[in-house]
Amino acid sequence: MTTLTMPFPSGRPTRGSGVLKFLFGLGAGIRDGLAVAARYDKLARLSDSDLARLGLQREDIPRVALRGRKR
């Protein structure tokens, strides 16, 4: 069986499983980013009174979208 290895930009060699780990990590990062964007958009569409009912102000939206409700 032949293993395909691709060097990192730094020249450090990788193993075949390292490339798969990178690709899976990249996919997970993209999914996480899309989830944050969806939460942000959902909160941004709410009115100020709806945000107040949730205990939020408009300037809290980026923090809540990224980290959740805890300060």
PQR file of N, CA, C, O and H, with PARSE charges and radii, in Angstrom:
ATOM      1  N   MET A   1       0.847  -1.172   0.000 -0.4000 1.5000
ATOM      2  CA  MET A   1       0.000   0.000   0.000 -0.0000 2.0000
ATOM      3  C   MET A   1       0.894   1.237   0.000  0.5500 1.7000
ATOM      4  O   MET A   1       1.899   1.286   0.710 -0.5500 1.4000
ATOM      5  N   THR A   2       0.527   2.215  -0.787 -0.4000 1.5000
ATOM      6  CA  THR A   2       1.297   3.444  -0.890 -0.0000 2.0000
ATOM      7  C   THR A   2       0.638   4.530  -0.055  0.5500 1.7000
ATOM      8  O   THR A   2      -0.585   4.671  -0.062 -0.5500 1.4000
ATOM      9  H   THR A   2      -0.289   2.175  -1.364  0.4000 1.0000
ATOM     10  N   THR A   3       1.448   5.296   0.663 -0.4000 1.5000
ATOM     11  CA  THR A   3       0.950   6.397   1.474 -0.0000 2.0000
ATOM     12  C   THR A   3       1.326   7.703   0.808  0.5500 1.7000
ATOM     13  O   THR A   3       2.482   7.918   0.443 -0.5500 1.4000
ATOM     14  H   THR A   3       2.441   5.181   0.669  0.4000 1.0000
ATOM     15  N   LEU A   4       0.362   8.559   0.657 -0.4000 1.5000
ATOM     16  CA  LEU A   4       0.593   9.873   0.086 -0.0000 2.0000
ATOM     17  C   LEU A   4       0.934  10.827   1.212  0.5500 1.7000
ATOM     18  O   LEU A   4       0.180  10.939   2.179 -0.5500 1.4000
ATOM     19  H   LEU A   4      -0.577   8.384   0.953  0.4000 1.0000
ATOM     20  N   THR A   5       2.042  11.506   1.102 -0.4000 1.5000
ATOM     21  CA  THR A   5       2.404  12.516   2.091 -0.0000 2.0000
ATOM     22  C   THR A   5       2.577  13.839   1.381  0.5500 1.7000
ATOM     23  O   THR A   5       3.114  13.912   0.276 -0.5500 1.4000
ATOM     24  H   THR A   5       2.654  11.416   0.316  0.4000 1.0000
ATOM     25  N   MET A   6       2.114  14.875   2.035 -0.4000 1.5000
ATOM     26  CA  MET A   6       2.237  16.219   1.490 -0.0000 2.0000
ATOM     27  C   MET A   6       2.926  17.074   2.529  0.5500 1.7000
ATOM     28  O   MET A   6       2.557  17.020   3.702 -0.5500 1.4000
ATOM     29  H   MET A   6       1.677  14.816   2.933  0.4000 1.0000
ATOM     30  N   PRO A   7       3.911  17.860   2.142 -0.5600 1.5000
ATOM     31  CA  PRO A   7       4.611  18.684   3.132  0.2800 2.0000
ATOM     32  C   PRO A   7       3.761  19.867   3.569  0.5500 1.7000
ATOM     33  O   PRO A   7       2.960  20.397   2.799 -0.5500 1.4000
ATOM     34  N   PHE A   8       3.955  20.277   4.843 -0.4000 1.5000
ATOM     35  CA  PHE A   8       3.367  21.520   5.315 -0.0000 2.0000
ATOM     36  C   PHE A   8       4.082  22.668   4.611  0.5500 1.7000
ATOM     37  O   PHE A   8       5.174  22.471   4.079 -0.5500 1.4000
ATOM     38  H   PHE A   8       4.606  19.846   5.469  0.4000 1.0000
ATOM     39  N   PRO A   9       3.492  23.857   4.595 -0.5600 1.5000
ATOM     40  CA  PRO A   9       4.198  24.994   4.002  0.2800 2.0000
ATOM     41  C   PRO A   9       5.566  25.222   4.642  0.5500 1.7000
ATOM     42  O   PRO A   9       6.468  25.757   3.997 -0.5500 1.4000
ATOM     43  N   SER A  10       5.728  24.821   5.904 -0.4000 1.5000
ATOM     44  CA  SER A  10       7.012  24.980   6.576 -0.0000 2.0000
ATOM     45  C   SER A  10       8.022  23.941   6.120  0.5500 1.7000
ATOM     46  O   SER A  10       9.197  24.030   6.476 -0.5500 1.4000
ATOM     47  H   SER A  10       4.995  24.386   6.428  0.4000 1.0000
ATOM     48  N   GLY A  11       7.588  22.955   5.339 -0.4000 1.5000
ATOM     49  CA  GLY A  11       8.484  21.905   4.880 -0.0000 2.0000
ATOM     50  C   GLY A  11       8.458  20.669   5.751  0.5500 1.7000
ATOM     51  O   GLY A  11       9.074  19.659   5.411 -0.5500 1.4000
ATOM     52  H   GLY A  11       6.634  22.883   5.051  0.4000 1.0000
ATOM     53  N   ARG A  12       7.745  20.734   6.884 -0.4000 1.5000
ATOM     54  CA  ARG A  12       7.654  19.593   7.786 -0.0000 2.0000
ATOM     55  C   ARG A  12       6.797  18.514   7.134  0.5500 1.7000
ATOM     56  O   ARG A  12       5.687  18.813   6.694 -0.5500 1.4000
ATOM     57  H   ARG A  12       7.245  21.554   7.160  0.4000 1.0000
ATOM     58  N   PRO A  13       7.268  17.271   7.054 -0.5600 1.5000
ATOM     59  CA  PRO A  13       6.475  16.225   6.396  0.2800 2.0000
ATOM     60  C   PRO A  13       5.255  15.827   7.229  0.5500 1.7000
ATOM     61  O   PRO A  13       5.247  15.988   8.449 -0.5500 1.4000
ATOM     62  N   THR A  14       4.249  15.319   6.571 -0.4000 1.5000
ATOM     63  CA  THR A  14       3.043  14.843   7.257 -0.0000 2.0000
ATOM     64  C   THR A  14       2.873  13.360   6.989  0.5500 1.7000
ATOM     65  O   THR A  14       3.527  12.797   6.112 -0.5500 1.4000
ATOM     66  H   THR A  14       4.256  15.188   5.580  0.4000 1.0000
ATOM     67  N   ARG A  15       2.019  12.752   7.725 -0.4000 1.5000
ATOM     68  CA  ARG A  15       1.638  11.366   7.496 -0.0000 2.0000
ATOM     69  C   ARG A  15       0.265  11.382   6.837  0.5500 1.7000
ATOM     70  O   ARG A  15      -0.427  12.400   6.876 -0.5500 1.4000
ATOM     71  H   ARG A  15       1.487  13.210   8.438  0.4000 1.0000
ATOM     72  N   GLY A  16      -0.128  10.291   6.245 -0.4000 1.5000
ATOM     73  CA  GLY A  16      -1.430  10.208   5.599 -0.0000 2.0000
ATOM     74  C   GLY A  16      -2.567  10.546   6.534  0.5500 1.7000
ATOM     75  O   GLY A  16      -3.506  11.234   6.133 -0.5500 1.4000
ATOM     76  H   GLY A  16       0.435   9.464   6.214  0.4000 1.0000
ATOM     77  N   SER A  17      -2.511  10.076   7.783 -0.4000 1.5000
ATOM     78  CA  SER A  17      -3.588  10.354   8.737 -0.0000 2.0000
ATOM     79  C   SER A  17      -3.593  11.824   9.154  0.5500 1.7000
ATOM     80  O   SER A  17      -4.638  12.350   9.535 -0.5500 1.4000
ATOM     81  H   SER A  17      -1.748   9.517   8.109  0.4000 1.0000
ATOM     82  N   GLY A  18      -2.446  12.492   9.088 -0.4000 1.5000
ATOM     83  CA  GLY A  18      -2.384  13.910   9.431 -0.0000 2.0000
ATOM     84  C   GLY A  18      -3.202  14.750   8.465  0.5500 1.7000
ATOM     85  O   GLY A  18      -3.838  15.724   8.865 -0.5500 1.4000
ATOM     86  H   GLY A  18      -1.597  12.065   8.779  0.4000 1.0000
ATOM     87  N   VAL A  19      -3.184  14.373   7.203 -0.4000 1.5000
ATOM     88  CA  VAL A  19      -3.969  15.093   6.207 -0.0000 2.0000
ATOM     89  C   VAL A  19      -5.455  14.904   6.495  0.5500 1.7000
ATOM     90  O   VAL A  19      -6.238  15.849   6.402 -0.5500 1.4000
ATOM     91  H   VAL A  19      -2.667  13.581   6.878  0.4000 1.0000
ATOM     92  N   LEU A  20      -5.835  13.689   6.842 -0.4000 1.5000
ATOM     93  CA  LEU A  20      -7.249  13.444   7.166 -0.0000 2.0000
ATOM     94  C   LEU A  20      -7.668  14.220   8.404  0.5500 1.7000
ATOM     95  O   LEU A  20      -8.760  14.787   8.441 -0.5500 1.4000
ATOM     96  H   LEU A  20      -5.200  12.921   6.918  0.4000 1.0000
ATOM     97  N   LYS A  21      -6.812  14.251   9.415 -0.4000 1.5000
ATOM     98  CA  LYS A  21      -7.130  15.024  10.618 -0.0000 2.0000
ATOM     99  C   LYS A  21      -7.303  16.496  10.270  0.5500 1.7000
ATOM    100  O   LYS A  21      -8.214  17.159  10.765 -0.5500 1.4000
ATOM    101  H   LYS A  21      -5.925  13.791   9.385  0.4000 1.0000
ATOM    102  N   PHE A  22      -6.424  16.996   9.417 -0.4000 1.5000
ATOM    103  CA  PHE A  22      -6.534  18.391   8.989 -0.0000 2.0000
ATOM    104  C   PHE A  22      -7.863  18.632   8.280  0.5500 1.7000
ATOM    105  O   PHE A  22      -8.552  19.610   8.570 -0.5500 1.4000
ATOM    106  H   PHE A  22      -5.684  16.457   9.015  0.4000 1.0000
ATOM    107  N   LEU A  23      -8.226  17.749   7.358 -0.4000 1.5000
ATOM    108  CA  LEU A  23      -9.463  17.926   6.600 -0.0000 2.0000
ATOM    109  C   LEU A  23     -10.688  17.828   7.499  0.5500 1.7000
ATOM    110  O   LEU A  23     -11.633  18.601   7.340 -0.5500 1.4000
ATOM    111  H   LEU A  23      -7.666  16.954   7.123  0.4000 1.0000
ATOM    112  N   PHE A  24     -10.684  16.886   8.444 -0.4000 1.5000
ATOM    113  CA  PHE A  24     -11.803  16.780   9.381 -0.0000 2.0000
ATOM    114  C   PHE A  24     -11.876  18.015  10.270  0.5500 1.7000
ATOM    115  O   PHE A  24     -12.964  18.515  10.555 -0.5500 1.4000
ATOM    116  H   PHE A  24      -9.916  16.258   8.573  0.4000 1.0000
ATOM    117  N   GLY A  25     -10.724  18.505  10.705 -0.4000 1.5000
ATOM    118  CA  GLY A  25     -10.698  19.729  11.510 -0.0000 2.0000
ATOM    119  C   GLY A  25     -11.191  20.930  10.731  0.5500 1.7000
ATOM    120  O   GLY A  25     -11.910  21.776  11.263 -0.5500 1.4000
ATOM    121  H   GLY A  25      -9.840  18.099  10.474  0.4000 1.0000
ATOM    122  N   LEU A  26     -10.802  21.002   9.472 -0.4000 1.5000
ATOM    123  CA  LEU A  26     -11.268  22.080   8.617 -0.0000 2.0000
ATOM    124  C   LEU A  26     -12.785  22.023   8.459  0.5500 1.7000
ATOM    125  O   LEU A  26     -13.459  23.049   8.548 -0.5500 1.4000
ATOM    126  H   LEU A  26     -10.218  20.315   9.040  0.4000 1.0000
ATOM    127  N   GLY A  27     -13.316  20.836   8.226 -0.4000 1.5000
ATOM    128  CA  GLY A  27     -14.767  20.675   8.103 -0.0000 2.0000
ATOM    129  C   GLY A  27     -15.483  21.066   9.386  0.5500 1.7000
ATOM    130  O   GLY A  27     -16.527  21.717   9.338 -0.5500 1.4000
ATOM    131  H   GLY A  27     -12.768  20.003   8.153  0.4000 1.0000
ATOM    132  N   ALA A  28     -14.934  20.677  10.533 -0.4000 1.5000
ATOM    133  CA  ALA A  28     -15.542  21.031  11.816 -0.0000 2.0000
ATOM    134  C   ALA A  28     -15.503  22.540  12.027  0.5500 1.7000
ATOM    135  O   ALA A  28     -16.460  23.121  12.538 -0.5500 1.4000
ATOM    136  H   ALA A  28     -14.086  20.149  10.572  0.4000 1.0000
ATOM    137  N   GLY A  29     -14.413  23.170  11.640 -0.4000 1.5000
ATOM    138  CA  GLY A  29     -14.309  24.621  11.768 -0.0000 2.0000
ATOM    139  C   GLY A  29     -15.315  25.344  10.897  0.5500 1.7000
ATOM    140  O   GLY A  29     -15.904  26.341  11.314 -0.5500 1.4000
ATOM    141  H   GLY A  29     -13.635  22.698  11.225  0.4000 1.0000
ATOM    142  N   ILE A  30     -15.509  24.850   9.702 -0.4000 1.5000
ATOM    143  CA  ILE A  30     -16.500  25.463   8.803 -0.0000 2.0000
ATOM    144  C   ILE A  30     -17.899  25.305   9.374  0.5500 1.7000
ATOM    145  O   ILE A  30     -18.691  26.246   9.349 -0.5500 1.4000
ATOM    146  H   ILE A  30     -15.030  24.040   9.363  0.4000 1.0000
ATOM    147  N   ARG A  31     -18.213  24.101   9.898 -0.4000 1.5000
ATOM    148  CA  ARG A  31     -19.534  23.891  10.509 -0.0000 2.0000
ATOM    149  C   ARG A  31     -19.738  24.822  11.704  0.5500 1.7000
ATOM    150  O   ARG A  31     -20.815  25.397  11.865 -0.5500 1.4000
ATOM    151  H   ARG A  31     -17.569  23.336   9.919  0.4000 1.0000
ATOM    152  N   ASP A  32     -18.712  24.972  12.542 -0.4000 1.5000
ATOM    153  CA  ASP A  32     -18.817  25.864  13.698 -0.0000 2.0000
ATOM    154  C   ASP A  32     -19.040  27.308  13.258  0.5500 1.7000
ATOM    155  O   ASP A  32     -19.866  28.018  13.832 -0.5500 1.4000
ATOM    156  H   ASP A  32     -17.838  24.505  12.411  0.4000 1.0000
ATOM    157  N   GLY A  33     -18.304  27.734  12.246 -0.4000 1.5000
ATOM    158  CA  GLY A  33     -18.471  29.095  11.743 -0.0000 2.0000
ATOM    159  C   GLY A  33     -19.857  29.345  11.192  0.5500 1.7000
ATOM    160  O   GLY A  33     -20.433  30.410  11.416 -0.5500 1.4000
ATOM    161  H   GLY A  33     -17.633  27.158  11.780  0.4000 1.0000
ATOM    162  N   LEU A  34     -20.397  28.378  10.476 -0.4000 1.5000
ATOM    163  CA  LEU A  34     -21.756  28.519   9.948 -0.0000 2.0000
ATOM    164  C   LEU A  34     -22.786  28.563  11.070  0.5500 1.7000
ATOM    165  O   LEU A  34     -23.777  29.287  10.975 -0.5500 1.4000
ATOM    166  H   LEU A  34     -19.929  27.513  10.294  0.4000 1.0000
ATOM    167  N   ALA A  35     -22.558  27.795  12.131 -0.4000 1.5000
ATOM    168  CA  ALA A  35     -23.482  27.806  13.275 -0.0000 2.0000
ATOM    169  C   ALA A  35     -23.443  29.161  13.981  0.5500 1.7000
ATOM    170  O   ALA A  35     -24.490  29.677  14.373 -0.5500 1.4000
ATOM    171  H   ALA A  35     -21.753  27.207  12.208  0.4000 1.0000
ATOM    172  N   VAL A  36     -22.255  29.744  14.148 -0.4000 1.5000
ATOM    173  CA  VAL A  36     -22.138  31.070  14.765 -0.0000 2.0000
ATOM    174  C   VAL A  36     -22.851  32.104  13.901  0.5500 1.7000
ATOM    175  O   VAL A  36     -23.577  32.953  14.418 -0.5500 1.4000
ATOM    176  H   VAL A  36     -21.405  29.325  13.830  0.4000 1.0000
ATOM    177  N   ALA A  37     -22.647  32.036  12.594 -0.4000 1.5000
ATOM    178  CA  ALA A  37     -23.294  32.986  11.684 -0.0000 2.0000
ATOM    179  C   ALA A  37     -24.814  32.856  11.750  0.5500 1.7000
ATOM    180  O   ALA A  37     -25.520  33.864  11.718 -0.5500 1.4000
ATOM    181  H   ALA A  37     -22.057  31.346  12.174  0.4000 1.0000
ATOM    182  N   ALA A  38     -25.322  31.635  11.842 -0.4000 1.5000
ATOM    183  CA  ALA A  38     -26.773  31.424  11.932 -0.0000 2.0000
ATOM    184  C   ALA A  38     -27.320  32.001  13.240  0.5500 1.7000
ATOM    185  O   ALA A  38     -28.371  32.641  13.241 -0.5500 1.4000
ATOM    186  H   ALA A  38     -24.749  30.816  11.868  0.4000 1.0000
ATOM    187  N   ARG A  39     -26.605  31.777  14.367 -0.4000 1.5000
ATOM    188  CA  ARG A  39     -27.049  32.345  15.652 -0.0000 2.0000
ATOM    189  C   ARG A  39     -27.047  33.872  15.593  0.5500 1.7000
ATOM    190  O   ARG A  39     -27.983  34.520  16.061 -0.5500 1.4000
ATOM    191  H   ARG A  39     -25.751  31.256  14.366  0.4000 1.0000
ATOM    192  N   TYR A  40     -25.987  34.439  15.016 -0.4000 1.5000
ATOM    193  CA  TYR A  40     -25.896  35.897  14.901 -0.0000 2.0000
ATOM    194  C   TYR A  40     -27.061  36.439  14.076  0.5500 1.7000
ATOM    195  O   TYR A  40     -27.723  37.392  14.487 -0.5500 1.4000
ATOM    196  H   TYR A  40     -25.226  33.912  14.636  0.4000 1.0000
ATOM    197  N   ASP A  41     -27.313  35.840  12.924 -0.4000 1.5000
ATOM    198  CA  ASP A  41     -28.400  36.310  12.064 -0.0000 2.0000
ATOM    199  C   ASP A  41     -29.759  36.205  12.756  0.5500 1.7000
ATOM    200  O   ASP A  41     -30.599  37.096  12.628 -0.5500 1.4000
ATOM    201  H   ASP A  41     -26.776  35.066  12.590  0.4000 1.0000
ATOM    202  N   LYS A  42     -29.966  35.120  13.485 -0.4000 1.5000
ATOM    203  CA  LYS A  42     -31.238  34.934  14.189 -0.0000 2.0000
ATOM    204  C   LYS A  42     -31.431  36.016  15.254  0.5500 1.7000
ATOM    205  O   LYS A  42     -32.519  36.576  15.384 -0.5500 1.4000
ATOM    206  H   LYS A  42     -29.284  34.396  13.589  0.4000 1.0000
ATOM    207  N   LEU A  43     -30.383  36.305  16.005 -0.4000 1.5000
ATOM    208  CA  LEU A  43     -30.480  37.336  17.036 -0.0000 2.0000
ATOM    209  C   LEU A  43     -30.581  38.731  16.424  0.5500 1.7000
ATOM    210  O   LEU A  43     -31.303  39.582  16.945 -0.5500 1.4000
ATOM    211  H   LEU A  43     -29.499  35.851  15.899  0.4000 1.0000
ATOM    212  N   ALA A  44     -29.873  38.973  15.336 -0.4000 1.5000
ATOM    213  CA  ALA A  44     -29.887  40.296  14.710 -0.0000 2.0000
ATOM    214  C   ALA A  44     -31.254  40.635  14.138  0.5500 1.7000
ATOM    215  O   ALA A  44     -31.600  41.811  14.022 -0.5500 1.4000
ATOM    216  H   ALA A  44     -29.286  38.282  14.914  0.4000 1.0000
ATOM    217  N   ARG A  45     -32.029  39.631  13.781 -0.4000 1.5000
ATOM    218  CA  ARG A  45     -33.369  39.874  13.238 -0.0000 2.0000
ATOM    219  C   ARG A  45     -34.399  40.221  14.321  0.5500 1.7000
ATOM    220  O   ARG A  45     -35.481  40.718  14.008 -0.5500 1.4000
ATOM    221  H   ARG A  45     -31.748  38.676  13.875  0.4000 1.0000
ATOM    222  N   LEU A  46     -34.070  39.962  15.585 -0.4000 1.5000
ATOM    223  CA  LEU A  46     -35.009  40.260  16.669 -0.0000 2.0000
ATOM    224  C   LEU A  46     -35.089  41.767  16.900  0.5500 1.7000
ATOM    225  O   LEU A  46     -34.129  42.498  16.659 -0.5500 1.4000
ATOM    226  H   LEU A  46     -33.191  39.558  15.840  0.4000 1.0000
ATOM    227  N   SER A  47     -36.240  42.211  17.366 -0.4000 1.5000
ATOM    228  CA  SER A  47     -36.405  43.627  17.717 -0.0000 2.0000
ATOM    229  C   SER A  47     -35.716  43.889  19.056  0.5500 1.7000
ATOM    230  O   SER A  47     -35.367  42.960  19.784 -0.5500 1.4000
ATOM    231  H   SER A  47     -37.020  41.616  17.562  0.4000 1.0000
ATOM    232  N   ASP A  48     -35.530  45.171  19.364 -0.4000 1.5000
ATOM    233  CA  ASP A  48     -34.907  45.527  20.640 -0.0000 2.0000
ATOM    234  C   ASP A  48     -35.736  45.038  21.824  0.5500 1.7000
ATOM    235  O   ASP A  48     -35.174  44.635  22.843 -0.5500 1.4000
ATOM    236  H   ASP A  48     -35.813  45.926  18.773  0.4000 1.0000
ATOM    237  N   SER A  49     -37.046  45.067  21.706 -0.4000 1.5000
ATOM    238  CA  SER A  49     -37.892  44.595  22.815 -0.0000 2.0000
ATOM    239  C   SER A  49     -37.782  43.073  22.971  0.5500 1.7000
ATOM    240  O   SER A  49     -37.794  42.567  24.093 -0.5500 1.4000
ATOM    241  H   SER A  49     -37.502  45.394  20.879  0.4000 1.0000
ATOM    242  N   ASP A  50     -37.677  42.343  21.858 -0.4000 1.5000
ATOM    243  CA  ASP A  50     -37.488  40.893  21.954 -0.0000 2.0000
ATOM    244  C   ASP A  50     -36.139  40.562  22.586  0.5500 1.7000
ATOM    245  O   ASP A  50     -36.035  39.638  23.393 -0.5500 1.4000
ATOM    246  H   ASP A  50     -37.668  42.754  20.947  0.4000 1.0000
ATOM    247  N   LEU A  51     -35.107  41.320  22.216 -0.4000 1.5000
ATOM    248  CA  LEU A  51     -33.790  41.112  22.832 -0.0000 2.0000
ATOM    249  C   LEU A  51     -33.838  41.415  24.325  0.5500 1.7000
ATOM    250  O   LEU A  51     -33.234  40.701  25.125 -0.5500 1.4000
ATOM    251  H   LEU A  51     -35.192  42.070  21.561  0.4000 1.0000
ATOM    252  N   ALA A  52     -34.560  42.479  24.703 -0.4000 1.5000
ATOM    253  CA  ALA A  52     -34.683  42.840  26.120 -0.0000 2.0000
ATOM    254  C   ALA A  52     -35.368  41.724  26.897  0.5500 1.7000
ATOM    255  O   ALA A  52     -34.994  41.453  28.038 -0.5500 1.4000
ATOM    256  H   ALA A  52     -35.051  43.059  24.053  0.4000 1.0000
ATOM    257  N   ARG A  53     -36.363  41.074  26.305 -0.4000 1.5000
ATOM    258  CA  ARG A  53     -37.023  39.944  26.973 -0.0000 2.0000
ATOM    259  C   ARG A  53     -36.049  38.803  27.235  0.5500 1.7000
ATOM    260  O   ARG A  53     -36.210  38.043  28.190 -0.5500 1.4000
ATOM    261  H   ARG A  53     -36.667  41.294  25.378  0.4000 1.0000
ATOM    262  N   LEU A  54     -35.050  38.690  26.387 -0.4000 1.5000
ATOM    263  CA  LEU A  54     -34.019  37.665  26.576 -0.0000 2.0000
ATOM    264  C   LEU A  54     -32.897  38.145  27.495  0.5500 1.7000
ATOM    265  O   LEU A  54     -31.964  37.397  27.786 -0.5500 1.4000
ATOM    266  H   LEU A  54     -34.919  39.307  25.611  0.4000 1.0000
ATOM    267  N   GLY A  55     -32.991  39.392  27.950 -0.4000 1.5000
ATOM    268  CA  GLY A  55     -31.962  39.956  28.807 -0.0000 2.0000
ATOM    269  C   GLY A  55     -30.737  40.410  28.034  0.5500 1.7000
ATOM    270  O   GLY A  55     -29.630  40.439  28.572 -0.5500 1.4000
ATOM    271  H   GLY A  55     -33.749  40.000  27.715  0.4000 1.0000
ATOM    272  N   LEU A  56     -30.936  40.764  26.767 -0.4000 1.5000
ATOM    273  CA  LEU A  56     -29.822  41.167  25.909 -0.0000 2.0000
ATOM    274  C   LEU A  56     -30.044  42.562  25.355  0.5500 1.7000
ATOM    275  O   LEU A  56     -31.168  43.054  25.262 -0.5500 1.4000
ATOM    276  H   LEU A  56     -31.835  40.741  26.330  0.4000 1.0000
ATOM    277  N   GLN A  57     -28.938  43.173  24.993 -0.4000 1.5000
ATOM    278  CA  GLN A  57     -28.972  44.416  24.232 -0.0000 2.0000
ATOM    279  C   GLN A  57     -28.332  44.132  22.882  0.5500 1.7000
ATOM    280  O   GLN A  57     -27.652  43.120  22.708 -0.5500 1.4000
ATOM    281  H   GLN A  57     -28.025  42.773  25.068  0.4000 1.0000
ATOM    282  N   ARG A  58     -28.552  45.022  21.936 -0.4000 1.5000
ATOM    283  CA  ARG A  58     -28.049  44.790  20.584 -0.0000 2.0000
ATOM    284  C   ARG A  58     -26.533  44.588  20.561  0.5500 1.7000
ATOM    285  O   ARG A  58     -26.032  43.791  19.768 -0.5500 1.4000
ATOM    286  H   ARG A  58     -29.105  45.843  22.078  0.4000 1.0000
ATOM    287  N   GLU A  59     -25.798  45.298  21.419 -0.4000 1.5000
ATOM    288  CA  GLU A  59     -24.336  45.151  21.431 -0.0000 2.0000
ATOM    289  C   GLU A  59     -23.875  43.815  22.027  0.5500 1.7000
ATOM    290  O   GLU A  59     -22.698  43.471  21.924 -0.5500 1.4000
ATOM    291  H   GLU A  59     -26.205  45.945  22.063  0.4000 1.0000
ATOM    292  N   ASP A  60     -24.787  43.061  22.647 -0.4000 1.5000
ATOM    293  CA  ASP A  60     -24.458  41.735  23.181 -0.0000 2.0000
ATOM    294  C   ASP A  60     -24.497  40.644  22.116  0.5500 1.7000
ATOM    295  O   ASP A  60     -23.997  39.543  22.346 -0.5500 1.4000
ATOM    296  H   ASP A  60     -25.743  43.340  22.731  0.4000 1.0000
ATOM    297  N   ILE A  61     -25.077  40.931  20.963 -0.4000 1.5000
ATOM    298  CA  ILE A  61     -25.296  39.899  19.947 -0.0000 2.0000
ATOM    299  C   ILE A  61     -24.002  39.200  19.514  0.5500 1.7000
ATOM    300  O   ILE A  61     -23.981  37.970  19.480 -0.5500 1.4000
ATOM    301  H   ILE A  61     -25.482  41.825  20.776  0.4000 1.0000
ATOM    302  N   PRO A  62     -22.924  39.921  19.183 -0.5600 1.5000
ATOM    303  CA  PRO A  62     -21.706  39.194  18.754  0.2800 2.0000
ATOM    304  C   PRO A  62     -21.153  38.264  19.838  0.5500 1.7000
ATOM    305  O   PRO A  62     -20.739  37.142  19.546 -0.5500 1.4000
ATOM    306  N   ARG A  63     -21.148  38.738  21.093 -0.4000 1.5000
ATOM    307  CA  ARG A  63     -20.634  37.911  22.189 -0.0000 2.0000
ATOM    308  C   ARG A  63     -21.490  36.664  22.389  0.5500 1.7000
ATOM    309  O   ARG A  63     -20.965  35.563  22.555 -0.5500 1.4000
ATOM    310  H   ARG A  63     -21.484  39.649  21.329  0.4000 1.0000
ATOM    311  N   VAL A  64     -22.802  36.841  22.374 -0.4000 1.5000
ATOM    312  CA  VAL A  64     -23.707  35.718  22.595 -0.0000 2.0000
ATOM    313  C   VAL A  64     -23.623  34.731  21.429  0.5500 1.7000
ATOM    314  O   VAL A  64     -23.672  33.519  21.636 -0.5500 1.4000
ATOM    315  H   VAL A  64     -23.229  37.735  22.240  0.4000 1.0000
ATOM    316  N   ALA A  65     -23.499  35.239  20.227 -0.4000 1.5000
ATOM    317  CA  ALA A  65     -23.404  34.347  19.067 -0.0000 2.0000
ATOM    318  C   ALA A  65     -22.139  33.491  19.139  0.5500 1.7000
ATOM    319  O   ALA A  65     -22.156  32.323  18.750 -0.5500 1.4000
ATOM    320  H   ALA A  65     -23.460  36.224  20.059  0.4000 1.0000
ATOM    321  N   LEU A  66     -21.052  34.065  19.631 -0.4000 1.5000
ATOM    322  CA  LEU A  66     -19.788  33.337  19.719 -0.0000 2.0000
ATOM    323  C   LEU A  66     -19.701  32.417  20.928  0.5500 1.7000
ATOM    324  O   LEU A  66     -19.314  31.255  20.803 -0.5500 1.4000
ATOM    325  H   LEU A  66     -21.038  35.014  19.947  0.4000 1.0000
ATOM    326  N   ARG A  67     -20.059  32.935  22.099 -0.4000 1.5000
ATOM    327  CA  ARG A  67     -19.769  32.214  23.345 -0.0000 2.0000
ATOM    328  C   ARG A  67     -20.964  31.725  24.116  0.5500 1.7000
ATOM    329  O   ARG A  67     -20.805  30.920  25.035 -0.5500 1.4000
ATOM    330  H   ARG A  67     -20.372  33.879  22.201  0.4000 1.0000
ATOM    331  N   GLY A  68     -22.135  32.167  23.791 -0.4000 1.5000
ATOM    332  CA  GLY A  68     -23.307  31.796  24.584 -0.0000 2.0000
ATOM    333  C   GLY A  68     -23.704  32.929  25.494  0.5500 1.7000
ATOM    334  O   GLY A  68     -23.165  34.031  25.390 -0.5500 1.4000
ATOM    335  H   GLY A  68     -22.265  32.820  23.045  0.4000 1.0000
ATOM    336  N   ARG A  69     -24.640  32.673  26.387 -0.4000 1.5000
ATOM    337  CA  ARG A  69     -25.213  33.740  27.198 -0.0000 2.0000
ATOM    338  C   ARG A  69     -24.362  34.176  28.387  0.5500 1.7000
ATOM    339  O   ARG A  69     -24.531  35.293  28.876 -0.5500 1.4000
ATOM    340  H   ARG A  69     -25.078  31.778  26.472  0.4000 1.0000
ATOM    341  N   LYS A  70     -23.468  33.342  28.858 -0.4000 1.5000
ATOM    342  CA  LYS A  70     -22.689  33.689  30.064 -0.0000 2.0000
ATOM    343  C   LYS A  70     -21.677  34.773  29.749  0.5500 1.7000
ATOM    344  O   LYS A  70     -21.079  34.783  28.673 -0.5500 1.4000
ATOM    345  H   LYS A  70     -23.331  32.435  28.460  0.4000 1.0000
ATOM    346  N   ARG A  71     -21.491  35.679  30.685 -0.4000 1.5000
ATOM    347  CA  ARG A  71     -20.518  36.762  30.513 -0.0000 2.0000
ATOM    348  C   ARG A  71     -19.185  36.374  31.058  0.5500 1.7000
ATOM    349  O   ARG A  71     -18.242  37.162  31.000 -0.5500 1.4000
ATOM    350  H   ARG A  71     -21.977  35.671  31.558  0.4000 1.0000
TER
END
